[in-house]
Amino acid sequence: MLKRFTLLFLLVAFSSTVFAQYDKPRKKQSAAGSRDTRFETSVILAYQKGAGLQGEQGSSIDVDDKVGWGVNIGWNWTENWNLAYRFISTSPRYDAVIVPDEPEAVPISFNHKLSKLTHQFNVTYNFFGEKALTPFVIGGLGWTKLDSNIPTGGRDVGCWWDPWWGYICFADWKTFETSELTYNLGVGVRWDVNNAIFTKAAYSREFLKLDSGTLNFDMAILELGLMF
């Protein structure tokens, strides 16, 4: 995962030299130029703090801390307002306790890796619209897919004849998974390095409502991006 983020980081840094060649004057310029009516994209390094949930009849889940990666695509409606789509992926380990329904059954504990994919549509307000360095607040709605990676039963097997590759078969396990509506709130600081490159640091909380309760994830986010 860190190798993947490093590659994306280097790609953005290299691309910034190309964008700098076309760095043209903008209206309402600060020392770094203007964000007004410009698109932007960034790569994300996210540190997700662990979270826990106590369920019914003694069931529980405790999710570990984990570093993840992501991407952000946005549009600066004005110098103050930004509309964006953000995707973050993490794969933390977790400890879970499940309680069988039989009265004399013993609770079962296990440790596994969780796949967590979060899609968010966010609105950001930058307090200092004409400044290169500005604090901001962010909020948005989206959905999060959680996959326990625990098989639910037998394996699905499928085969077919392909015109390119001949006879192909695949096997896949169905796992316990869910997709839930989520919302998030956060604060941060943005620095427009120049008229093409920007960076952000933010702290946010994702609120995830499950049938057995609410699982909230705090997250520290670093971004490196390009405006165009």
Phi, psi and omega in degrees: 000316179294325177296320179296316179294319179300320178297315178296320179299313180295324179297316178296316180298319178293317181296332182297330179292328178288314179297328180298333179295332183250025181287098185255158181299145178238161176287156180052051187288140162263190178297335182258359184101189184245147175270344191307125176060029180249145173276159177208156175215150183210159171257151189235136167246121188235131173257113182261121179284148181295161181213159180220159181212129175263121181262195182281151175059026177092000176289153183198164173214137176232117183260134182282165170295152180199144173268132179233185181225166179188182177222156178223135177232122186218171178224128177276099179300315171223187176290338180265323188255134179230135176246133187207158169251132181232135178237131178226134179239131173223157180223068181282158171276158180213153172251132182228149174235122176248145185243112178298155184284340180291135185303322185264005182286149181266136176304147182248128178249142177205159179238132182208180179255133180260137172260123183233117181240120185243127176245126184226141171249112192244153171241129180241138174245118175270122187293322181252091187297327185259010181255146177289328179249121184212138169285159179211162170240150184220144176206154180185175179238157177182206177216153181233132176259124176248129178236118181290341186061023175257121181300142179267349182173221183288176183266139174272129180235135178221144180224150177200163175266125181251136181293338181264317191249002179080217184276122184236138174231150175221156176226136183216145178262134170281137182234164174289121180211161179207151173239125186232147174292135180225161170222160184218151176224146181196169176227157180188187179228137178243140176229117173274104185297317174207199183282001180235329188248140174219162175220151180225149170228130185215158173232125184222164176233131176258127181258115185241112182266121177248170180299327183266358180151194182249129178247110184254135181244120171273142187216131172260127190236131172244136180231145169230125187214179180234141170254145180209000000 
